[in-house]
């Protein structure tokens, strides 16, 4: 009984608020909603380009002899973005990368 009363009271209160809104305010509300949709689309394109860039960098790392997909991704996550950075890195830094062993480090240093 009380819930019916509260629901009826809510419906009455919210109906009176929505009818009192000026049409000009409704237009501005619609405009702001459209703007927020546009910004979310822009942020999606930024994340797509970041993903595409990371894929390109990982592909460049896979071009190094002895480096496969998993190793390239591990190097990328560890901060090695270019083949030059891997070749110029210290052995200790390369061994700190998960999934990289001494044999791969030896191969990389012989290049």
VONU-519543 format. One line per 8 residues: number of its first residue (from 0); their letters; for each residue x, y, z of N, C-alpha, C. Coordinates in steps of 0.001 Angstrom, whole numbers, plus 500000, padded with zeros to 6 digits. Example, Ala and Ser with C-alpha at 12.3 -4.5 7.8 and 13.67 -1.06 7.14 Angstrom:
REM residues 2
0	AS	513190,494310,507800,512300,495500,507800,513200,496700,507800 ~ 512850,497750,507080,513670,498940,507140,512900,500030,507870
//
This chain:
REM residues 111
0	XXXXXXXX	500819,498820,500000,500000,500000,500000,500871,501254,500000 ~ 501888,501233,500817,502776,502391,500879,503573,502502,499582 ~ 503995,501383,499025,504759,501424,497777,503932,501964,496624 ~ 502638,501623,496605,501760,502164,495570,501646,503675,495712 ~ 501539,504120,496947,501428,505548,497208,502706,506268,496777 ~ 503861,505701,497113,505133,506319,496758,505347,506340,495250 ~ 504991,505269,494584,505159,505236,493134,504237,506246,492451 ~ 503030,506400,492967,502102,507374,492403,502614,508784,492654
8	XXXXXXXX	503159,509011,493842,503704,510321,494183,504897,510656,493283 ~ 505769,509688,493036,506906,509899,492151,506459,510240,490737 ~ 505461,509519,490259,504992,509775,488898,504400,511169,488783 ~ 503700,511606,489814,503113,512953,489793,504216,514001,489838 ~ 505197,513815,490690,506275,514783,490820,507108,514882,489547 ~ 507445,513763,488958,508269,513792,487759,507514,514280,486537 ~ 506207,514089,486485,505422,514622,485375,505390,516129,485435 ~ 505256,516684,486619,505181,518132,486742,506516,518778,486396
16	XXXXXXXX	507641,518132,486708,508949,518676,486371,509199,518652,484876 ~ 508819,517593,484211,509097,517482,482782,508240,518433,481964 ~ 507048,518752,482413,506205,519678,481667,506611,521121,481902 ~ 507321,521397,482990,507707,522765,483271,509006,523165,482568 ~ 509670,522238,481909,510919,522534,481226,510629,523341,479966 ~ 511383,524410,479790,511211,525293,478649,511779,524605,477405 ~ 511126,524742,476241,511611,524080,475025,513056,524444,474670 ~ 513492,525672,474981,514861,526082,474680,515864,525250,475485
24	XXXXXXXX	515515,524943,476710,516387,524146,477553,516488,522735,476989 ~ 515391,522209,476485,515411,520876,475891,516377,520838,474710 ~ 516403,521909,473899,517301,521959,472750,518757,521935,473192 ~ 519076,522697,474236,520461,522717,474700,520866,521381,475288 ~ 519922,520703,475933,520210,519378,476477,520526,518413,475344 ~ 519751,518482,474266,519991,517609,473127,521357,517896,472499 ~ 521736,519188,472408,523024,519556,471824,524178,519014,472653 ~ 524063,519113,473963,525148,518610,474809,525260,517096,474720
32	XXXXXXXX	524129,516415,474567,524182,514971,474400,524903,514611,473110 ~ 524632,515358,472034,525287,515094,470763,526786,515327,470864 ~ 527195,516378,471582,528618,516662,471739,529314,515550,472495 ~ 528672,515033,473520,529305,513972,474295,529462,512708,473456 ~ 528544,512469,472557,528664,511315,471674,529842,511509,470730 ~ 530024,512734,470226,531130,513007,469315,532464,512811,470007 ~ 532600,513245,471244,533873,513093,471938,534174,511632,472209 ~ 533155,510846,472483,533421,509430,472722,533879,508748,471439
40	XXXXXXXX	533358,509172,470289,533815,508608,469029,535264,508983,468776 ~ 535637,510215,469125,537010,510659,468928,537962,509860,469798 ~ 537573,509558,471020,538454,508788,471896,538596,507357,471397 ~ 537563,506812,470765,537665,505467,470207,538661,505430,469070 ~ 538693,506472,468240,539639,506485,467129,541060,506624,467651 ~ 541250,507351,468749,542584,507474,469322,543077,506132,469826 ~ 542207,505383,470481,542637,504080,470989,542905,503120,469840 ~ 542148,503248,468769,542400,502391,467611,543771,502690,467013
48	XXXXXXXX	544117,503971,466916,545418,504305,466344,546546,503839,467253 ~ 546354,503892,468568,547377,503398,469487,547561,501899,469305 ~ 546457,501176,469148,546540,499738,468937,547228,499429,467619 ~ 546893,500201,466599,547510,499983,465295,549001,500281,465353 ~ 549375,501348,466074,550792,501678,466216,551541,500575,466949 ~ 550944,500067,468010,551613,499007,468758,551752,497752,467901 ~ 550754,497457,467095,550849,496290,466208,551978,496461,465197 ~ 552125,497682,464670,553200,497936,463711,554564,497789,464363
56	XXXXXXXX	554685,498293,465588,555960,498182,466296,556294,496733,466620 ~ 555284,495964,467011,555504,494548,467304,555912,493805,466030 ~ 555295,494155,464910,555670,493540,463633,557127,493857,463289 ~ 557558,495085,463584,558948,495452,463317,559892,494652,464203 ~ 559481,494387,465434,560323,493586,466336,560374,492123,465895 ~ 559284,491637,465304,559268,490256,464816,560190,490062,463619 ~ 560577,491148,462972,561465,491061,461818,562893,490715,462228 ~ 563202,490850,463507,564532,490498,463995,564654,488974,463988
64	XXXXXXXX	565739,488445,463436,565911,486986,463421,565952,486414,464842 ~ 565163,485379,465076,565120,484731,466379,564028,485251,467295 ~ 563361,486339,466902,562300,486924,467728,560956,486552,467117 ~ 560148,485854,467898,558820,485468,467447,557757,486417,467969 ~ 556519,486006,467823,555398,486862,468217,555376,487104,469726 ~ 555581,486049,470505,555537,486190,471962,556701,487027,472472 ~ 557863,486779,471936,559033,487546,472365,558898,489010,471975 ~ 558395,489262,470779,558223,490639,470324,557249,491385,471220
72	XXXXXXXX	556162,490720,471584,555192,491359,472462,555788,491601,473855 ~ 556587,490657,474322,557235,490824,475626,558223,491984,475595 ~ 558997,492096,474515,559919,493219,474378,559155,494541,474345 ~ 558051,494567,473613,557243,495792,473505,556716,496205,474878 ~ 556196,495250,475626,555654,495558,476954,556752,495989,477923 ~ 557968,495501,477696,559085,495865,478566,559668,497237,478219 ~ 559227,497815,477110,559683,499160,476765,560621,499227,475581 ~ 560940,498100,474980,561782,498088,473797,560873,498238,472579
80	XXXXXXXX	560866,499430,471993,559927,499716,470909,560530,499539,469515 ~ 561840,499550,469418,562478,499425,468108,563528,498321,468142 ~ 563850,497768,466988,564923,496765,466932,566271,497340,467393 ~ 566488,498613,467120,567737,499258,467523,567857,499293,469046 ~ 566752,499531,469728,566799,499579,471192,567098,498204,471786 ~ 566651,497165,471120,566943,495804,471593,568416,495472,471373 ~ 568919,495830,470201,570312,495513,469870,571293,496290,470744 ~ 570920,497491,471148,571828,498311,471949,571653,498098,473461
88	XXXXXXXX	570696,497285,473865,570431,497068,475294,571481,496145,475913 ~ 571626,496262,477218,572539,495393,477958,571921,494008,478092 ~ 572772,493020,478276,572303,491640,478422,571372,491490,479627 ~ 571701,492154,480726,570890,492052,481941,569479,492583,481712 ~ 569387,493679,480934,568075,494266,480644,567231,493330,479787 ~ 567887,492684,478836,567152,491758,477967,566712,490515,478725 ~ 567563,490034,479618,567209,488850,480402,566095,489137,481402 ~ 565902,490405,481735,564838,490781,482673,563459,490710,482025
96	XXXXXXXX	563417,490641,480704,562143,490556,479989,561593,489147,480158 ~ 560333,489013,480575,559760,487673,480755,559706,486902,479436 ~ 560154,485668,479477,560110,484822,478295,561351,484898,477432 ~ 562318,485710,477823,563547,485845,477046,564651,485123,477793 ~ 565291,484183,477101,566349,483394,477713,567721,483787,477218 ~ 568707,483111,477762,570092,483403,477421,570397,483102,475953 ~ 569769,482067,475400,570019,481714,473989,569539,482816,473047 ~ 568385,483397,473334,567884,484484,472496,568780,485712,472627
104	XXXXXXX	569250,485985,473819,570136,487134,474018,571434,486937,473238 ~ 571960,485718,473235,573178,485432,472465,572939,485640,470976 ~ 571774,485201,470477,571439,485382,469074,571366,486864,468733 ~ 570753,487633,469619,570591,489056,469367,571927,489790,469372 ~ 572832,489370,470216,574145,490034,470297,575037,489658,469117 ~ 574796,488499,468514,575595,488087,467356,575169,488787,466066 ~ 574054,489462,466064,573569,490132,464849,574355,491364,464532
//
